[in-house]
Amino acid sequence: MPVLKNLRVIILCLLTMNSMGQDTTGKVFFSWSQAKPIPDADGFAGSYAGVSNGALMVAGGANFPGDRRPWTQGVKTWYDKVFILEKPDGDWKEIGKLPRPMGYGISLTWKNGFVCLGGGDAGRNYADAFILKYSAGKLATTSLPPMPACMWPEELLLLPGFRRIISGAWTSRRRKKNGGC
């Protein structure tokens, strides 16, 4: 079975990569620079991220606060904070909160917001779906119908001319009353 899993990853990589081996035109396809760090001493893993009305947004995620890592009995902490960076050389601002502390879901920019799908926290995974939008200095959250089941881990594949493909391991087809799996 590991051979099939590795083959799947290799095929996805080959389908989505853009080879520049023969390009001699000197075109610059993008310019990379590092923004200021999000105002948290430990940073966040598994955050949702996207662009809304030209501003970069980062939401949720988890970390091990302080110097307490898992191998030193540190406890993973989950966050619901939403940060925004309006200009590349600007400062991050906290502008709101997610519906609950969560992370490790899928996010993709769509129209003037970004869609957040699934994810989880220390206790469960969620089938949640919602859109985050930033406009006129305010955060708006719009609920979407939940996904048919919870997945962990989740992956999103975008192929030009095709629909979005979401994959992962279904954790449950039955939904609990609180929306968790």
C-alpha positions, 0 to 999 in steps of 0.5 A: 500500500505505501507504493500506491500512496507514494505513486499518488504523490509523485503523479500529483507533483508531476501534474502540477509542476511547471518546468523552467529548465528550458526557459532562457528569456530571463522572465521573472514570474514572481518576486519573493520577500519576507514580510514582518512576522505575525505578532506571536512569539511562537508563530502558528502551524496549520493556519488558514491563509488567503487574500481578501480585497488585496490584503493577506489574511492568516487565521487560526492554527496551533503551536506549543507556547513558550519553550515547551515542545512536545518532547518536553511535555508541552501542550499544543494550543489552538487559536481562533485569532485572525490577522491581516497584512494590508500592505507588504511593508505594513504591520500585522493587525488582529482583526477578529476571530474564527468561529472556534479555535481550529486549524489544519484545514484547507483554505483557498482565495475565492472572489474577494475573500477566502474559503476555509474548509474542515480542520480540527482542534485537539478534540475533533475534526470539523466539516465546517465551511465558511468564507472570511472577507476583509472590507472597510477595515472589518472582518466578515464571516459567512457560513457555508453548508458543511462538507459531507464528512470530516477529513484528516489530513486534507489536501486541495488540488487545483488544476487549470480548467478543472474543478477543485479536488479535495482529498483526505481520509474520511474520519466519519460519515456520521455527524455529531450534534455539535458538528464535530467528528 
